[in-house]
Amino acid sequence: MKVIPVEQSVGTVLCHDITKIVVGESKGPAFRRGHVVTDEDIAELLDIGKENLYVYDLKDGYIHEDDAAFRLATAASGANIIFSGPSEGKITLTAAIDGLLTVNVPLLNDVNSVEDVTFATVHNHQFVKKGRGLAGTRVIPLAVSEKILFEVENICEKGGPVIEVKPLKAARVGVVTTGSEVYSGRIKDGFGPVLKRKFKELGSTVVEQVFVSDEVEMTVEAIHSFKAQGVDLIAVTGGMSVDPDDQTPTAIRSTGADVVSYGAPTYPGAMFMLAYLDGVPVVGLPGCVMYHKASIFDLVVPRILAGEKVTRRDIVAFGHGGFCESCDSCRYPVCGFGKI
């Protein structure tokens, strides 16, 4: 910040509001903090009685907050991110498509470690709709040294984008519903309609739902049949608990699939199972997926459809934020289920 004569201030940035008083009529800011002085402003500034101004001089290597925010957003953004014009120095980043939000959290932390830089995102790895606001960025002062922006741009160039939205595959899904009570027709299936709706919202299609009893061999045969049909994902419902007659985990193992995890540190969703059968993901879905607005389904399935290979380490990481106190009226701004 420095003091310069008004006549020499064109192109500089005001460091404070400048008040204009009209006797008997009004008092208020004639120029706001952050205003870039133009030729047309000089006469009015002199009329107000300003001979000198406190300014940042952009010619001295400083970048105005609006331009700085634009450069931060540009450096950090990957695929399918668009952003608004600056508003009070901040730019908002928005999803350009429906897809999986991916935030490089270590890289985000590196960016926020740079002095005078702020960059905030919503929770990572959630399905987002086109047009949703995902992040915001701005610098703290009205103007910053360009060296700061060079540092952030270098971090992002080396580390890849901080934030992007990955498109989801339009998958063909086979659903195997287990349980002798449903197979025999004693009770009506409730899982199928829920899964058809959930997959449709993600751009995928349940091509067929088959019903099997609690016999392991029937479930194994149904899974292999879907695999032979070339589906992209197999969802198995029912029989996922540890009760002696719940045989679905045993059946999934018996297909020869590579089991990533049986059990997840998420509530609802603890009895979830993930396996890969010759590269085709097989998910064992507990009953909570049918009853809860958000569950383990919403944490794992969008990542699978975005082409990510979900690992045991990924599932273990759900423990931080994986306790959902109330899915219908969440009071927390960030949790494992991405409730905002």
Buried (B, 14 or more C-beta within 10 A) or exposed (E): EEEBEBEBBEEBBBBBEBEBEEEEEEEEEBBEBBBBBEEEBBEBBEEBEBEBBBBBBBEEEBBBBBBBBBBBBBBBBBBBBBBBEBEEBBBBBBBBBBBBBBBBEEBBEBBBEBEBBBBEBBBBBBBBEEEBBBBBBBBEBBBBBBEBBEBBBEBBEEBEBBBBBBBBBEBBBBBBBBBBEBBEEEEEBEBBEBBBEBBEEBBBBBBBBBBBBBBBEBBBBBBBBBBEEEBBBBBBBBBBBEEEEBBBBEBBBBBEBEBBBBEBBBBBBBBBBBBBBEEBBBBBBBBBBBEBBBBBBBBBBBBBBBEBEBEEEBBEBBEEBBBBEEBEEBEEEEBBBBBB
